[in-house]
Amino acid sequence: MNPPSDRSQIPDWGVDLDPGRRPAVPMERTLPRLEGVHWERPTQQRRTVEILHSVERPGVTPVFGTSVPPSGLSGWIRRRAFRRSESDMRHWMLLLLADRVNVVEGLLDDARRSPRARAAAFGLAGAALAVWVLRRRRA
Amino acid sequence: MLATTYRRPYRVRAAQVPDPVLEHPDDAIVRVTRACICGSDLHLYHGLVPDTRVGSIFGHEFTGIVEEVGANVRNLQVGDHVLVPFNVFCGTCASCSRELYGNCENVNPEATAVGGAYGYSHTAGGYDGGQAEYVRVPFADIGPTVIPPDIHIEDAVLLTDVVPTGYQAAEMGDIHENDTVVVFGAGPIGLMAARCAWLMGAGRVIVVDQYDYRLEFARRFAQAETVNFREVKDMAVHLKKMTGWRGADVCIDAVGCEADGNLVQTLVGVKMKLQAGAATALHWAINSARRGGNVSIVGVYGPTFNAVPIGSAMNKGLTLRMNQASVKRHLPHLIEHVRAGRLRPRELITHRVPLEEVDEAYHRFSAKEDGCIKTVLVPPRAGRADVAPAASSPAPVQLH
C-alpha cells in the first residue's frame, strides 16, 4: 500500500470534471452524431454458409460473420442448442458441450493432416492386423 | 494468409487460412498492421465463452490499411490507414440511433443479448478477428476511423478498445469532484480507467490486484494507491477502513469472469462452469461501495448467471451501470486526449511480437509471465507501419 496521491500533482486532473465534456453522457443520445451513414436499412448480406440464429429474433441479421460454419457432431449439437432461447440455460450448456466436442474433432482433424500422426495410425493399424492374423493362425 | 486460430482451451496457433473476401457491398478488406491481445481474449483462450469454434480467428483490437472496398463504400479509400473499433455496428438500428454502438441489433444473429465484435466467438456474431494478416470489416463507411497523421500507430491500436473501454468504465461511474474511486483489476483496462478517473476529478484512486508488478505499474502509470488482495483478509472491510468506514463512491469492475480471490467462486465459476465465471471482483465492488454509490462493470461475464449480492446492492441503493464500450462515440474526444498527451496509451505496451509467435504470446499473457501487461502482434505483411502515413482523407473526428 502507498499513500494517497495529491490531486494537485496529477497531470490534467479534472479536465473532464464537467459531465458535459464526457462523450457518453447522457447514455442514450439522440440524434446520433455519426457521420457517413448512407443507408436507411443495411442491405441484406447473402447467405453462403449455414448461419444459426437466436429464436429470440425472426431471422438472421442483415450482416453477420461467416467464420467456421457448424459441422460434424458439434454442429449437430449447436443446431439443437439454437432451438432454445438465450434465456434457457440449456442453450448455453449445449453450446459449451459442442465446443468441447469440437475440440476433439479438431484434434482428429490435426491427426489426419499430420504425416507423423498418419504414419503412427498406419503403424498401429498394421500392428493390430498382424496380431489379429497371428491369433487366427494359432486358433 | 497467416492468422491466429483457436484449437482448444489454452492453445491457439498461427496457421495458414484462406484470405477474407468482400461479402457485402459495405465491406472492406483491411491488411492488418498491428493487433493486440486483449484481456477478454483470455476468456476465449480458456474456453469460457460459449460457441467458440475450433478454427475461429481471434482479435478485436487492430489497425490496418484498406486493401479493397465493396461497391457501396464511399468514405474510405484503398490505402487509408485505419483503426477499427472492436464493435461491428450498422449505424441505423434503434441502439445505434442512441449511440449505443456496442449494442447494435443488425449484426449478430446468434445472440440478441450481445452486439457484434470481431474475433469474439459466434456469441458475438461469428466474425473473424484481426490477429491475422487480413480481415473483413463490415460497414466500412462508419466503423473504421482514419488514423490522424500525428497519432502513433501503437496509440491508435489501443484506441480500438483499451482507451475507450477504460474511459467509459470511469464515465459510467458518474465520478464527481473528490470522489474515491476503486478499480478492481490492474490490467490495461483497469489501468486506463484509473488514469481516466483523475481526468474526471476523482479525489482518490485505488487499484486492487494480486500481482505486484501490475500494482507497481498502476502506481507509476495512474498515480494510484494500490492494494494487493493477497495481503488483505477481507476486501470490503479493508476498503471501508481506507475510506473512513464509509465505502468508495465509485467501484469499477475491470476484471470479469476469471477473477481470483475466492476459492468457491473460482471452483464453481471457472473450474466447474456452474455459473458464468467467478464474480469475485463484482462481489467486492458491490460490498465495497458506499450507500448510494455507483458500480461500473466493464469486466466480461458469460451469458448465463452469476452469484452476486444483488440484495446488498438494492439495500445500499447502488447504481449499477455496465456495457460494452461504444467505441466510436468516444473516439474524437479520446484522440484529442492522446494528441494533447493527457493519455499516453502506448506506455501500457510491454511486449511486441511477430504474429508467428502468437501461441507463446497468449501463454505469457495468460500466465502473467515476464511482466506482461499488453502485447502487440505484428503480422508479416504489416509493412512499414511504424510511422502512420499521411491520411488520404481527413480524419472523421467531427462527432462532437
Boltz contact constraints between the chains, C-beta under 6 A:
constraints:
  - contact:
      token1: [A, 2]
      token2: [B, 219]
      max_distance: 6.0
  - contact:
      token1: [A, 2]
      token2: [B, 225]
      max_distance: 6.0
  - contact:
      token1: [A, 4]
      token2: [B, 204]
      max_distance: 6.0
  - contact:
      token1: [A, 4]
      token2: [B, 225]
      max_distance: 6.0
  - contact:
      token1: [A, 5]
      token2: [B, 223]
      max_distance: 6.0
  - contact:
      token1: [A, 10]
      token2: [B, 198]
      max_distance: 6.0
  - contact:
      token1: [A, 10]
      token2: [B, 223]
      max_distance: 6.0
  - contact:
      token1: [A, 12]
      token2: [B, 199]
      max_distance: 6.0
  - contact:
      token1: [A, 12]
      token2: [B, 342]
      max_distance: 6.0
  - contact:
      token1: [A, 13]
      token2: [B, 198]
      max_distance: 6.0
  - contact:
      token1: [A, 14]
      token2: [B, 201]
      max_distance: 6.0
  - contact:
      token1: [A, 15]
      token2: [B, 199]
      max_distance: 6.0
  - contact:
      token1: [A, 16]
      token2: [B, 199]
      max_distance: 6.0
  - contact:
      token1: [A, 16]
      token2: [B, 200]
      max_distance: 6.0
  - contact:
      token1: [A, 17]
      token2: [B, 177]
      max_distance: 6.0
  - contact:
      token1: [A, 17]
      token2: [B, 201]
      max_distance: 6.0
  - contact:
      token1: [A, 22]
      token2: [B, 171]
      max_distance: 6.0
  - contact:
      token1: [A, 23]
      token2: [B, 329]
      max_distance: 6.0
  - contact:
      token1: [A, 23]
      token2: [B, 330]
      max_distance: 6.0
  - contact:
      token1: [A, 23]
      token2: [B, 333]
      max_distance: 6.0
  - contact:
      token1: [A, 24]
      token2: [B, 168]
      max_distance: 6.0
  - contact:
      token1: [A, 24]
      token2: [B, 171]
      max_distance: 6.0
  - contact:
      token1: [A, 24]
      token2: [B, 329]
      max_distance: 6.0
  - contact:
      token1: [A, 28]
      token2: [B, 98]
      max_distance: 6.0
  - contact:
      token1: [A, 29]
      token2: [B, 99]
      max_distance: 6.0
  - contact:
      token1: [A, 30]
      token2: [B, 98]
      max_distance: 6.0
  - contact:
      token1: [A, 32]
      token2: [B, 97]
      max_distance: 6.0
  - contact:
      token1: [A, 32]
      token2: [B, 99]
      max_distance: 6.0
  - contact:
      token1: [A, 33]
      token2: [B, 399]
      max_distance: 6.0
  - contact:
      token1: [A, 34]
      token2: [B, 91]
      max_distance: 6.0
  - contact:
      token1: [A, 34]
      token2: [B, 142]
      max_distance: 6.0
  - contact:
      token1: [A, 36]
      token2: [B, 75]
      max_distance: 6.0
  - contact:
      token1: [A, 36]
      token2: [B, 141]
      max_distance: 6.0
  - contact:
      token1: [A, 36]
      token2: [B, 142]
      max_distance: 6.0
  - contact:
      token1: [A, 37]
      token2: [B, 91]
      max_distance: 6.0
  - contact:
      token1: [A, 37]
      token2: [B, 142]
      max_distance: 6.0
  - contact:
      token1: [A, 42]
      token2: [B, 90]
      max_distance: 6.0
  - contact:
      token1: [A, 42]
      token2: [B, 106]
      max_distance: 6.0
  - contact:
      token1: [A, 43]
      token2: [B, 25]
      max_distance: 6.0
  - contact:
      token1: [A, 45]
      token2: [B, 23]
      max_distance: 6.0
  - contact:
      token1: [A, 45]
      token2: [B, 24]
      max_distance: 6.0
  - contact:
      token1: [A, 51]
      token2: [B, 109]
      max_distance: 6.0
  - contact:
      token1: [A, 53]
      token2: [B, 109]
      max_distance: 6.0
  - contact:
      token1: [A, 54]
      token2: [B, 111]
      max_distance: 6.0
  - contact:
      token1: [A, 54]
      token2: [B, 112]
      max_distance: 6.0
  - contact:
      token1: [A, 56]
      token2: [B, 112]
      max_distance: 6.0
  - contact:
      token1: [A, 57]
      token2: [B, 112]
      max_distance: 6.0
  - contact:
      token1: [A, 60]
      token2: [B, 109]
      max_distance: 6.0
  - contact:
      token1: [A, 61]
      token2: [B, 106]
      max_distance: 6.0
  - contact:
      token1: [A, 61]
      token2: [B, 107]
      max_distance: 6.0
  - contact:
      token1: [A, 61]
      token2: [B, 109]
      max_distance: 6.0
  - contact:
      token1: [A, 62]
      token2: [B, 106]
      max_distance: 6.0
  - contact:
      token1: [A, 63]
      token2: [B, 24]
      max_distance: 6.0
  - contact:
      token1: [A, 63]
      token2: [B, 107]
      max_distance: 6.0
  - contact:
      token1: [A, 63]
      token2: [B, 138]
      max_distance: 6.0
  - contact:
      token1: [A, 64]
      token2: [B, 109]
      max_distance: 6.0
  - contact:
      token1: [A, 65]
      token2: [B, 125]
      max_distance: 6.0
  - contact:
      token1: [A, 65]
      token2: [B, 126]
      max_distance: 6.0
  - contact:
      token1: [A, 65]
      token2: [B, 127]
      max_distance: 6.0
  - contact:
      token1: [A, 67]
      token2: [B, 56]
      max_distance: 6.0
  - contact:
      token1: [A, 67]
      token2: [B, 126]
      max_distance: 6.0
  - contact:
      token1: [A, 67]
      token2: [B, 128]
      max_distance: 6.0
  - contact:
      token1: [A, 68]
      token2: [B, 53]
      max_distance: 6.0
  - contact:
      token1: [A, 68]
      token2: [B, 55]
      max_distance: 6.0
  - contact:
      token1: [A, 68]
      token2: [B, 56]
      max_distance: 6.0
  - contact:
      token1: [A, 86]
      token2: [B, 111]
      max_distance: 6.0
  - contact:
      token1: [A, 86]
      token2: [B, 113]
      max_distance: 6.0
  - contact:
      token1: [A, 89]
      token2: [B, 304]
      max_distance: 6.0
  - contact:
      token1: [A, 92]
      token2: [B, 50]
      max_distance: 6.0
  - contact:
      token1: [A, 92]
      token2: [B, 303]
      max_distance: 6.0
  - contact:
      token1: [A, 92]
      token2: [B, 304]
      max_distance: 6.0
  - contact:
      token1: [A, 95]
      token2: [B, 50]
      max_distance: 6.0
  - contact:
      token1: [A, 95]
      token2: [B, 51]
      max_distance: 6.0
  - contact:
      token1: [A, 96]
      token2: [B, 50]
      max_distance: 6.0
  - contact:
      token1: [A, 99]
      token2: [B, 52]
      max_distance: 6.0
  - contact:
      token1: [A, 102]
      token2: [B, 53]
      max_distance: 6.0
  - contact:
      token1: [A, 102]
      token2: [B, 54]
      max_distance: 6.0
  - contact:
      token1: [A, 103]
      token2: [B, 8]
      max_distance: 6.0
  - contact:
      token1: [A, 106]
      token2: [B, 7]
      max_distance: 6.0
  - contact:
      token1: [A, 106]
      token2: [B, 54]
      max_distance: 6.0
